[in-house]
Amino acid sequence: MSEGMVRKWIRAFKDGPTNVHAEERSGPPSVITEDMLQKVDLKVCENRRFTISFLSNEFPQDSRCVLYGILTEHLNYRELFSLWTDGRFQ
């Protein structure tokens, strides 16, 4: 990160609001619902050897990125992904 960018952020912070807590987000609302979380979790429990491709076929309306986010950020299946990428489950 360049020194100039840091200086720019410092100026913006001094000139703007100083509250660092969450504010209203701009942009569209999240596409992930509680119902979707439950459905994906149920599919994972039915088939523990699931893949993103499998889930993508089960939920064609949702992108692979959304499904990956559900698994890692909402359902906390990060440990399984790290085991798979280590080559233990090939």
C-alpha positions as CSV (number, residue, x, y, z in Angstrom):
1,M,0.0,0.0,0.0
2,S,1.4,3.4,-1.0
3,E,2.0,6.2,1.5
4,G,-0.1,8.5,-0.7
5,M,-3.1,6.2,-0.3
6,V,-2.7,6.1,3.5
7,R,-2.5,9.9,3.5
8,K,-5.7,10.1,1.4
9,W,-7.6,7.8,3.8
10,I,-6.4,9.9,6.8
11,R,-7.7,13.1,5.2
12,A,-11.0,11.5,4.3
13,F,-11.4,10.2,7.9
14,K,-10.6,13.6,9.4
15,D,-13.0,15.3,7.0
16,G,-15.8,12.8,7.2
17,P,-17.8,11.0,9.9
18,T,-15.7,9.5,12.6
19,N,-18.1,6.7,13.5
20,V,-16.5,3.4,12.5
21,H,-19.5,1.3,13.4
22,A,-21.7,-0.2,10.7
23,E,-23.9,2.2,8.8
24,E,-26.7,1.5,6.3
25,R,-25.2,-0.3,3.3
26,S,-25.7,0.9,-0.2
27,G,-26.5,-1.6,-2.8
28,P,-28.9,-4.5,-3.0
29,P,-29.9,-6.5,0.0
30,S,-28.2,-9.8,0.7
31,V,-29.5,-12.7,-1.4
32,I,-28.9,-15.2,1.4
33,T,-32.0,-15.9,3.5
34,E,-32.5,-18.1,6.6
35,D,-34.5,-20.5,4.5
36,M,-31.7,-20.9,2.0
37,L,-29.2,-21.5,4.8
38,Q,-31.4,-24.3,6.1
39,K,-31.9,-25.9,2.7
40,V,-28.2,-25.9,2.0
41,D,-27.4,-27.3,5.4
42,L,-29.9,-30.1,4.9
43,K,-28.3,-31.0,1.6
44,V,-24.9,-31.1,3.1
45,C,-26.2,-33.3,6.0
46,E,-27.7,-35.7,3.4
47,N,-24.5,-36.0,1.5
48,R,-21.3,-35.3,3.4
49,R,-19.2,-35.8,0.3
50,F,-20.8,-32.9,-1.4
51,T,-19.0,-30.5,-3.8
52,I,-19.8,-27.0,-4.9
53,S,-20.8,-28.5,-8.3
54,F,-23.3,-30.8,-6.5
55,L,-24.8,-27.9,-4.7
56,S,-24.8,-25.8,-7.8
57,N,-26.9,-28.5,-9.5
58,E,-29.2,-28.7,-6.5
59,F,-29.6,-24.9,-6.3
60,P,-29.3,-23.7,-9.9
61,Q,-30.8,-20.3,-9.1
62,D,-27.8,-19.5,-6.8
63,S,-24.3,-18.8,-8.0
64,R,-21.3,-20.9,-6.9
65,C,-19.9,-17.8,-5.1
66,V,-23.1,-17.5,-3.0
67,L,-23.1,-21.2,-2.2
68,Y,-19.4,-21.0,-1.2
69,G,-20.2,-18.0,1.0
70,I,-23.1,-19.9,2.7
71,L,-20.8,-22.8,3.4
72,T,-17.8,-20.9,4.7
73,E,-19.2,-17.8,6.3
74,H,-22.7,-18.8,7.5
75,L,-22.5,-22.5,8.1
76,N,-18.8,-22.5,9.1
77,Y,-17.7,-25.5,7.0
78,R,-14.2,-23.9,6.6
79,E,-12.4,-26.8,8.2
80,L,-13.8,-29.3,5.7
81,F,-12.6,-27.1,2.8
82,S,-9.1,-26.9,4.3
83,L,-9.0,-30.7,4.6
84,W,-10.1,-31.1,1.0
85,T,-7.6,-28.6,-0.3
86,D,-4.8,-30.3,1.6
87,G,-5.5,-33.5,-0.4
88,R,-6.7,-35.6,2.4
89,F,-10.1,-36.3,0.8
90,Q,-9.2,-37.2,-2.8
